[in-house]
Amino acid sequence: MEKVILVFLLAYLAGSVNFAILFFKIAGKSDPRLSFSGNAGTTNVYRQAGMPWAALVFALDIGRAMALAALSRYFIDGEWLAWIAFFLVLGNSFPCFHKFQGGKGVANYLGFTLLVAPGAALLAAIIWVSVYWVKRIPFIASLFMAATLSVGHAATFQWALPAATGALITFALIFFNHGSNMTQYSKDRQASETDEL
């Protein structure tokens, strides 16, 4: 059990290293959490610094998550891997190295799933593109992606209780992280409907 707890802690600490915040600081840019959505994730990096920076942050998040997944498989049973993903997303969302204000965790969840359940990761990416093509709203596409990744984690391990519970909790965390997006979206829709009256 001690080994599992240590891997959980490692996952949280790894997720707490936020590449968007670090690289903005290196580049002499303002903290990405101070503008737009206040989020230190790929979409907000794209809004503030453009595609190259966003692509770099996204690639680093994916790479870090895949490396953690590969390492974790040597130390714990497969059905507990969904909980490693949870602690990785938790670290990205509430990083101890950055005042507990980070990103949404979606890219990290995708990267982790690429190694654990590659079919689910591919399907989730296709769903993200499809939903975004229809709605043109990144956070809605991201929620569909996260739901697909969670189902993929649980299904990969035949819905074993640790896997299914970890997958559900991870999706719940990502859903919670998008609370401000959902609130703003609701306000914008209400304002739009009022203008039409």
N, C-alpha and C positions, 0 to 999 in steps of 0.2 A: 504493500500500500504506500510505503514511503516513496518508492520509485515513481508511482503514479502521481503523487502530490508534487514531487520535484519536477516532473515533466509538465504538469499543469502550470507551475510557477514559471518555468522556462518559457512556456507559450505566452503567458501574460507579459513577461518582461520583453520578449521578442516583439510582441505586438505593440508595446509601449514606445518603441522607437519609431517616431513618425517622420517619414522621409520628406513629406511636404514641408513641415515646419523647419526641419534641418536644412534642406536645400534652399528654402527661401532666405534663411538666415545667412547661409554661405554666399548667396547671390546678392545680399544687401537689400533684399525686398522686405516689405512689411509682413508681419505675421499673417498667414492666409486665413486665420480665424477672425480677423478684424474686418473682413469685407464679405459682401454678398450673403451667403447662407451661414457664415460663421463656422464653416466646417473645414477641417484640414484633410480633405479627400480629393480624389482625382477630378471630379466635376468642378469643384471650387478652384482648384489649381488651374484648370483649363480656362475658367472665366477670368482669372487674374493674370496669368502668365503665358497662356497660349498652349497649343498642342504639344510642342517638344517637351516642356516641363511636365505637362500632364502625363504624357506617354512614359517619361522617365519614372515618375512617381508610381504609376500603375505597374510598370515592369518590375520595379523594386518590391512593391507589395506582393505581386504574384510570386516572384522568385523567393522572397523570404518565407512565404507561406508554404511553397513547395518543399523548400529545404527543411522546414520544421516538420512537415508531414513525413518526409523520408526518414528523418531522425527518430520521430515518435514511433514509427512502425517497428523499430528495433527494441523498444523498451516496454511497450504495453500491448495488450490484446486489441485486436482490430475493432471490436465493438465499442471500445472506449475512445476511439479516435475522434468521434463527434464531439466529445468533451474537450479534446485538445483544440479543435476548431473554435469552440465556444470561448476558451480562455484567450486564444489569439485575437478573436474579434473583440473581446472585452478589453484587452490591452490597447488595441487600436482605437476603441471608442473612448476609453477613460485611461489614458496613458499616465503612469506615475512619473514619467520624465518630463511631462509637458502640462503640469497643473491639472491633470485629469480631464483635459478638453482635447479631443482628437477627431477622428473621422467616423464614418458610419460602419466600416468593417466589411463592406461588400466585396471589394477587390481581394482582400485577404481570404475571405471565405471561398471565393472562386479559385484562387491559387491553391489553397489547401485541398479543395475537392478535385482539382485537376489530377492529383496524384492518387487520391483515395478512391474516387469514383469518376473517372474521366468521361464516361458516357453521360453522366448527369451534368458534368461541367459543360460539355459541348452543347447539350440540350438547353441548359440555362443561358448560355451565351446567345443561342439562336432565339430563345424567347425574349431576351433583353432587346435584341435588335428588332424583333417583330413588334413588341409592345411600344418601343420608342418610335418606330416608323409610323405607328397608328396614332399614338398620343402626343409624341414630341415632348414628353416630360420625363426627365431622367430618373427621378425618384420612384415613379410608378413602375418603370421598367426594372429598376433595381429590386423592388419588393417582389416582383414576379420571379426575378432571377434567384433571390434568396430563398423563396419558397421552393423552387425547383431543386436547388442545392440541398436543402434540408430533407426533402423527400428522397433524394438520391443517396444521402448518407444513411438514412434509416433503411432504405430498401437494399442497399449493398450488403448490410449485415442482417438480412432477413427480419427486420423489425425487432431485433433484440432490444430489450428494455433500455440498457445503457445507451445504445445508438439512437433509438427513437426519442428518448428523453433529451439527450444532448442536442440532437438536431432541432427538436421543437423549441428548446430554450434558446438556441442560437438564433433561430428565426425570430423569436419573440424579442430578443435583444435588438436585432437589426430593425425590426418594426418599431420598437420604442425609439431607436435612434433617429428615425424619420418623422417623429412626432411634429417637430416644427415645420417640416415640409408639408405635412398633411394639413396642419392648421392654416398655414399661409395659402395653400391651394384652396381650402374651403372658403377663406375670406375673399380670395380673388374671384371665385365662382359666384359668391353672393353679390359682390360688387358688380360683376358683369351682368347678372340677372336683374339687378336694380336699375342699371343703366338702360336696359332694354325695355323697362316698363314705361 
